[in-house]
Amino acid sequence: MPDTAPSPATDPPAPATRRAAAPPVKLTLEERLTLVKAEMTARLDEASVAYEVNTAHIPTEPVDLADVVTVPLTPTLQPPPASYPSPVAALLQRTHHRLLTGGWCSGALVDEDGARCLLGAIRAEAGGDSGLETDAASVLLDAIRRKFGEHVDSVPSFNDAHGSARVPVRMLDQAAHLADARGL
């Protein structure tokens, strides 16, 4: 008996009854962000409901924040920490505290608001003792070069290379530790 099944090699293909899919529509950035925001809002709402359901059995009493938060309305300055016994380390520590409380600046020894750069704060705390000031600046430069390399020319150039007080003030603290370790 002859095979009656159509052969794929000899039979012509069936005509396409489906239309070609339309190309996907490209969304703008704003439309995509709106869709993501809607999806994230739905997820957060779902998580909020899940949290409420999962914690409904836990008895709680409302907390009055006035009972918890007990800070003074006006900030008060904290006393400086206990001083190092050696004069250079103590000077660097006082300088560190001065910059934390009085402000830091770059580009000038003292700015119009009274904030000081590293060298300006050292000079102010040295009280006119140029030898102590020189020793403190030298130890500070050593600490800076240990951390950032020998290419640092001076304390003022290091100070002015930074846009915030975070790194310069941290280097003062490290210099105070270094001076104390050296017994200066």
Salt bridges, closest charged atoms under 4 A:
GLU39 OE2 - ARG43 NH2 2.89
GLU125 OE1 - ARG94 NE 3.28
GLU125 OE2 - ARG98 NE 2.60
GLU133 OE2 - ARG123 NE 2.71
ASP142 OD2 - ARG182 NH1 3.03
ASP173 OD2 - HIS177 NE2 3.65
